[in-house]
Amino acid sequence: MRTILVAIDGSDAALRALEFAARQVAAVRDTRLHVLYVRLPLRVYGEIEVYAGEERMRGLAIEEAEAVLEAARRHLAGKVPGVDFEQLEGDPAETIVRRATEIGCESIVMGTHGRGRLASAVMGSVAQRVVHLSSVPVTLTR
C-alpha cells in the first residue's frame, strides 16, 4: 500500500495541502494518507514557568495539536478512506522527513507557509528544509 504524508499546522496553506493530498489518495487505489502535526519542542522558562509550569504548557500544546488534527478529521470525513492522524514533538523539518521515512511514504505534501507573519517565515523555512532533507518527492502547496 502506498502512503502519502501530509504535514499540517492549522494554516490555510496546510488546509490546501490536505485537500491536494486527499485528491491524490482518492485518485490512486491502495493509497493511504498520513496526517502529521509536529509540535515545536517545549521551552518553558522565567515567569511562564512560575505561573504555568512545563506540564501545563505541554498539555496546552498537545490540546492545540489535537484541535488542528480534529479539524482535519472533520474536513476529510467521508472523502478519503484510510487516514492516520498523528502528532509528534521535535524540529518540524527533521521530524516530518524522519516520520515519512519510518512509515515508508512515497511522498510528502505540505503548505509553503504557516500561520501568522512569524510562523509564515518559519514554515517557509521548514518547507525548504523538508525539500532539502527528504529522499522522497515533496509537493508544496500555496
Secondary structure per residue as TSV (DSSP state, phi and psi in degrees):
chain	resnum	aa	ss	phi	psi
A	1	M	-	360.0	137.1
A	2	R	E	-85.1	148.4
A	3	T	E	-133.2	135.3
A	4	I	E	-114.6	127.9
A	5	L	E	-95.0	129.1
A	6	V	E	-118.2	122.7
A	7	A	E	-91.8	128.7
A	8	I	E	-126.2	158.2
A	9	D	-	-142.3	8.9
A	10	G	S	90.3	-1.5
A	11	S	S	-83.3	166.4
A	12	D	H	-62.6	-39.1
A	13	A	H	-63.1	-37.7
A	14	A	H	-67.4	-37.4
A	15	L	H	-64.1	-40.4
A	16	R	H	-65.5	-37.1
A	17	A	H	-64.2	-41.1
A	18	L	H	-61.8	-43.7
A	19	E	H	-61.6	-46.4
A	20	F	H	-59.8	-48.3
A	21	A	H	-63.0	-39.6
A	22	A	H	-61.9	-40.1
A	23	R	H	-64.5	-39.4
A	24	Q	H	-63.0	-45.0
A	25	V	H	-65.7	-41.4
A	26	A	H	-66.6	-28.6
A	27	A	H	-84.7	-17.8
A	28	V	S	-121.0	118.5
A	29	R	T	-60.9	149.4
A	30	D	T	57.8	40.0
A	31	T	E	-119.1	136.4
A	32	R	E	-114.3	150.3
A	33	L	E	-110.1	131.0
A	34	H	E	-117.2	111.9
A	35	V	E	-97.5	124.6
A	36	L	E	-125.1	130.6
A	37	Y	E	-114.2	126.4
A	38	V	E	-108.8	118.7
A	39	R	E	-84.0	138.7
A	40	L	-	-66.4	149.1
A	41	P	-	-57.0	140.0
A	42	L	-	-70.7	133.4
A	43	R	-	-129.7	99.1
A	44	V	-	-117.8	121.5
A	45	Y	-	-156.8	170.4
A	46	G	H	64.8	-143.4
A	47	E	H	-63.4	-32.4
A	48	I	H	-59.6	-42.8
A	49	E	H	-63.2	-38.6
A	50	V	H	-64.4	-42.9
A	51	Y	H	-87.3	-35.7
A	52	A	T	-110.8	-42.4
A	53	G	H	82.2	155.4
A	54	E	H	-62.9	-43.0
A	55	E	H	-62.1	-44.3
A	56	R	H	-65.1	-42.1
A	57	M	H	-65.1	-40.4
A	58	R	H	-62.7	-42.0
A	59	G	H	-59.7	-42.0
A	60	L	H	-64.8	-40.6
A	61	A	H	-64.3	-40.9
A	62	I	H	-65.5	-41.6
A	63	E	H	-61.3	-43.0
A	64	E	H	-62.0	-44.4
A	65	A	H	-61.2	-43.2
A	66	E	H	-63.2	-37.8
A	67	A	H	-63.2	-42.2
A	68	V	H	-65.5	-43.8
A	69	L	H	-66.1	-37.2
A	70	E	H	-64.9	-39.8
A	71	A	H	-61.9	-39.5
A	72	A	H	-65.3	-41.2
A	73	R	H	-58.2	-48.0
A	74	R	H	-63.0	-40.8
A	75	H	H	-63.5	-36.4
A	76	L	H	-90.7	-8.4
A	77	A	T	-52.1	123.0
A	78	G	T	78.0	-5.6
A	79	K	T	-93.1	-36.7
A	80	V	-	-136.2	122.2
A	81	P	S	-80.1	152.3
A	82	G	S	69.7	68.9
A	83	V	E	-122.3	132.9
A	84	D	E	-109.1	142.4
A	85	F	E	-121.7	137.3
A	86	E	E	-151.6	147.0
A	87	Q	E	-125.4	140.7
A	88	L	E	-134.7	162.3
A	89	E	E	-113.0	137.5
A	90	G	S	157.3	-174.0
A	91	D	-	-63.8	122.6
A	92	P	H	-54.1	-52.6
A	93	A	H	-63.2	-48.3
A	94	E	H	-62.8	-40.1
A	95	T	H	-68.0	-41.9
A	96	I	H	-60.0	-50.0
A	97	V	H	-66.4	-43.5
A	98	R	H	-61.0	-45.0
A	99	R	H	-67.6	-39.1
A	100	A	H	-59.7	-40.0
A	101	T	H	-68.0	-44.7
A	102	E	H	-59.6	-39.3
A	103	I	T	-98.3	7.3
A	104	G	T	69.8	40.3
A	105	C	-	-69.5	146.2
A	106	E	S	-89.9	-17.8
A	107	S	E	-162.2	165.7
A	108	I	E	-123.4	137.6
A	109	V	E	-124.9	134.4
A	110	M	E	-158.4	161.1
A	111	G	E	-77.1	159.3
A	112	T	S	-81.8	-23.0
A	113	H	-	-140.1	146.9
A	114	G	-	-94.0	-159.7
A	115	R	S	-81.9	137.3
A	116	G	H	74.3	171.1
A	117	R	H	-65.6	-50.5
A	118	L	H	-67.0	-46.7
A	119	A	H	-61.7	-33.3
A	120	S	H	-60.6	-44.4
A	121	A	H	-66.2	-40.2
A	122	V	H	-66.4	-47.0
A	123	M	H	-64.7	-36.1
A	124	G	H	-58.2	-41.5
A	125	S	H	-71.9	-32.2
A	126	V	H	-63.7	-46.4
A	127	A	H	-59.2	-43.3
A	128	Q	H	-62.7	-42.2
A	129	R	H	-67.4	-38.1
A	130	V	H	-61.2	-45.7
A	131	V	H	-57.9	-43.6
A	132	H	H	-67.2	-41.1
A	133	L	H	-84.9	-24.9
A	134	S	-	-76.2	141.5
A	135	S	S	-97.8	-3.4
A	136	V	S	-112.3	161.1
A	137	P	-	-59.2	143.2
A	138	V	E	-122.3	126.9
A	139	T	E	-107.1	125.0
A	140	L	E	-106.8	133.4
A	141	T	E	-112.9	152.2
A	142	R	-	-106.7	360.0
